[in-house]
């Protein structure tokens, strides 16, 4: 399987969320050999979308000459697209958002009604492409933080969605937290193996992964003690 990972964290490999993503990919590799390419959004030469919509009229060709053409080609050549990013103001970091904005050439100007909403008709065949979102945040609570980013992800990428959201993610970069982070990464690795084998993650396992690693009040107290 060809897997493209778009890492939205400006910290690149040192990202808290990339600890989660690497564990997930390791689990996938246990199920079978995977071809993985990681792109750090902050390193890509991608200009901001100008909203001219030229790409939606001319078969997907963007007027901006930068690295996005190659990224689009790699997205279309992949079997699985993983968005890995920390939560920034309840959304994705700006470098990754710039890339997502520039996926507009995959859609045409024509629109159709799907359920209760309208969406653009695709110009490119993405029926083979699965998408997965992995997001960590520094808050201790699982709910009332990730919902805006999850909603955007599901609207931008059609089809089946797999979403992994992990609170308290700065703990993955804190060695003293190993007694709780190492077992959690092991469960995430198991989730990756399940996903590679079955295309889905057991709901009970996913619920465990997306829950706080230590009590919310304890985590908040630790963070506040260093303020």
N, C-alpha and C positions, 0 to 999 in steps of 0.2 A: 504494500500500500504506500502511495506517495502522500506524505504529510507535510503541509506547509504550516509553520507556526509563525504568527505575527506577534512578536513580543512588544507590547505597548509601553513597557516601563523604561523611563530614561536611565534607570540603573543597569539596564541590559542583563547580563548573566547574574548580577548581584541582586536582582529583583526578588523581593519576598515571594511574589506569585510564581516566579520561575522555579522555585523549589517544588511547588505543587505540580507544575507542568512537567518538570523532569521526572518526577516520580510516576506520573501518569504515563508518560512515554516509555519509561522503563518497563512498566507493566505490559504495555502493548508489545514491546520487543520480546517479552517472555512468551507471548502467544504466537509469535512469528516475526520474521525479519521485516522491519519497516524502513522505508526510505524517508528520512526526516531532514528537513531544511528549516533552520530557524533564521528569521529576518528580524533584526532589531529596528523598530520603526524610527527611532531617533537617528539612526545611521543612514536612512534612505533619503535620496534627493527627490523629494516629492513636494511640488508646489501646491498651494491652496487652490481648491476648485473655485472658478470664477462664476459659476452658474450661468454660463453662456448657452448651455444645452446643445452645442454643436455636435457633441458625441452622440446625442440621442437622435440626430437626424441623418448622420452620415455613416451609419454602420458601426459606430463605436470608436471612431478615431478622435482622439483628444487634441485640441489645439496647443496644449502645453507640452513642451519638449523636455522631458525629465525621466526619472527612473520608473515612473508608474507603468509605462507600457510593459516593461519586463515583469513587474509584479503581477499585473493582470494576466499575462501569459502563464506565469507560474501558478496562479490561482486556478486557472482553467485546466491546467495540466495535472492538478492534484486531485486526490481522492478524498482527502480530509483537510479542512481548513480549521486551525485552532487559533482563536484569539485569546491571548494570554496577557492580562493587564491588571494593574492595581486600580482600585476605585479612586478616581479623582473627581471631586465635587459631584459625586453620585453618577459619574459617567466614565468614559475612557480618557486617557491622557491625550493631549493635543496631537502629538506625532502620529498616533494610531488613528485618531479621528480624521486627520487629513487624508490618510490612505483610504479609509472607508468612504469618505466623501468622493474620492476619485474612482470608486468602483461604479460610478454612474454610467460609464460606457457599456456596462453589461445589460443595461435596460434601454428600451426604446421610448419614444415620446408617447406612443399609444398607450391607453390605459383600459383596464377592464375591472368589473366589479367582482370581487371574491368575498363571499359572505356578506358582511355589512360594510365593507370598505373597498376603496378602489386602489389598485396598484398598477405600476407600469408593466407592460409586456416585455419580457426579456429579449435582447438582441443576440445573446449568446446562450448556448446550451450548458446549463449548470445542473442538469438533472442527475449527473453522476456525483456531484460534489456534496459531501456531508459537512456540517459545520458544528463546532463545539466551542463553548466559551468557558474559560477558566479565569476567575476573578477573585482576588483577595482584598481585604480591607483591614484598616487598623482599628475599627470599632469592634466591641465584643459581641454585639447582637447580630443574629443572622437575618432578621427581618427589619424592614423599614430603612434599608440602606441600599441593597442591590437592585431593587425593583426597577428603577429607571434604566439602568444599564441593560438589564435582562430584556426589558420591553423593546429597547432599541435594537438589540441583537436579533431578537425574533422577527422584528419587522424588516430588518435589512437582509436577512438570510432566510429564504423560504425553505420549506420542507421540515423534516424532523430536526429537532434541536436537542442538544444535550448541554446542560448548564451546570457548572460546578462553581459554587460560591463559598468561600471560606473566610469566616471572620477571624480576628486575632492573628492575621497572617504575619505581622512583624516577628512573631515568636519563632518563625522558621529560620530567621537570621540571628537568633539569640541562643548560643550554645547552652546556657543554664536551663533552657526550656526543653532540652532533648528528651527528658522522661515522658513528655506528652507529645512532642512534635514527631519523634521517630516512629512511635506506633501509628500516628495519624498518617504519616507519609507511607507507611506500609499498607494502610487501608486504601489510600489513593492509588498505590501501585496495583492493588487487587482490582480496583475499579478500571484501571487502564487495561488490565488483562481481560476482564469481562467485556469491555467495550470492543476490543479487537476480536474477540471470539464470537460475540453475539450481537454487536452493534448497539448495545444498551447496557445500563448499569442497574443492578438490583436496587429497587427503591429504598430498602432498608439500609443498604450500604451507603447510598447517596445521602440519605438523611443523617447518617452518622458523620460522614465527611464534612457536611455543611453545617454542623453544629459547633458551638464553642468548645475549645479544647479544655479550658478551665472555666470555673464559674464567672459569669459576666462581672460581678461585683469585685471579685479578686483581680481580674485582668485590669479593670478600670483603676483600682487602687494602685497596682504596680505601675501603670502608666503615669498616674497623677503624682506618684512619689518622686518621679524624676523630672517633673515640670519645674 
